[in-house]
Amino acid sequence: MVDVKEHFIGLNLVRLKIDEFLSKNFVRAGYSRVELIKTPLGTRVVLYADRPSMIIGRKGQTIKQLTEVLEKYFKIENPQLVVTQVENPDLDARIVASRIALAIEKGYHFRRAAFVALRRVLAAGAQGVEIVISGKIVSERARYEKLRAGKVYKTGQHLDRLLDRAVVHLLLKPGIYGIEVLIVKPGEPDDVVKVGAETPAQVSAGPQTVPERGGSESS
């Protein structure tokens, strides 16, 4: 008889491997996350993305190929794929990081891409957002630039409930860029009493949006 703990540990390890594979291959589709649900008929694989049509493909060709990959290489028994639209992509850290990466890849200045993303996240109702872009962004030496607005929690039990974090890597001619996004979603932590709140417009327009530049590091 299979131990219950080992079963769920093994299932999570497989999910992490699939998540890594999908995040590398479906950046342009705005891939967010994957869920594996065991059923009597096999395994239900639920993919969340900003643009599900790009994962499904023309006449379902892409999702058919993906089904074969999951069955052959990840040993998923009778995978049943479901692609779902993310309810609010502007509050999904991985999607926001992917958008910044794609904008930089298209030639947008990294700071402009980050500011646009930051404003959209705040407009979606986030309590706070932090964006860190690192790499050879302005010179031949590696450095980082940080943009932050609103409340960004770094400690406490409420992080699991409110904080969404993602890191996306982008390969360009100067080297690899790292894009880290932290989003504090709407809601209040249980141990904080809400006294007053600032609107997204006040936060984005006021001095709370402060760019920080890191010192030079050797590449």
Stockholm file with secondary structure:
# STOCKHOLM 1.0

chainA/1-219         MVDVKEHFIGLNLVRLKIDEFLSKNFVRAGYSRVELIKTPLGTRVVLYADRPSMIIGRKGQTIKQLTEVLEKYFKIENPQLVVTQVENPDLDARIVASRIALAIEKGYHFRRAAFVALRRVLAAGAQGVEIVISGKIVSERARYEKLRAGKVYKTGQHLDRLLDRAVVHLLLKPGIYGIEVLIVKPGEPDDVVKVGAETPAQVSAGPQTVPERGGSESS
#=GR chainA/1-219 SS CCCHHHHHHHHHHHHHHHHHHHHHHCTTTTEEEEEEEEETTEEEEEEEESCHHHHHCGGGHHHHHHHHHHHHTSCCSSEEEEEEECSCGGGCHHHHHHHHHHHHHTTCCHHHHHHHHHHHHHHTTCSEEEEEEEESSSSSSBEEEEEEEECCCCSSTTHHHHEEEEEEEEEETTEEEEEEEEEECSSCCTTCCCCCCCCHHHHHHSTTCCCEECCCBCC
#=GC SS_cons         CCCHHHHHHHHHHHHHHHHHHHHHHCTTTTEEEEEEEEETTEEEEEEEESCHHHHHCGGGHHHHHHHHHHHHTSCCSSEEEEEEECSCGGGCHHHHHHHHHHHHHTTCCHHHHHHHHHHHHHHTTCSEEEEEEEESSSSSSBEEEEEEEECCCCSSTTHHHHEEEEEEEEEETTEEEEEEEEEECSSCCTTCCCCCCCCHHHHHHSTTCCCEECCCBCC
//
